[in-house]
């Protein structure tokens, strides 16, 4: 059964400006060390950071708000060896959910969609 859905779109330039203005402070407030390491491997890391930011916002929307999650940093966006992105919630909020994630970026925007599905009992 579908519990919630969330979608977010981010201008890549906004994330780039935030990183340029606040540097490590911004990155460490929003992203985990694994996310920073993954995105920093790219020649242009900003689309990667923007896609993860959009994914985190999508998770929050799907859950109906930030109150149960705590902060953006408690949502970690990682990739399987195949490249498929997945969500790792670092603070236990509801283990009865499958979280389906799709992220993409093109030119100046990054987008993410999340579907929360209750696991069968």
Buried (B, 14 or more C-beta within 10 A) or exposed (E): EEBBBBBBBBEBEBBBEBBEEEEEEBBEEBBBEEBBEBBEEEEEBBBBBBBBBBBBBBBBBBBEEBEEBEEBBBBBBBEEEEEEBEBEBEEEBEEEBEBBBBBBBEEEBBBBBBBBBEEEE
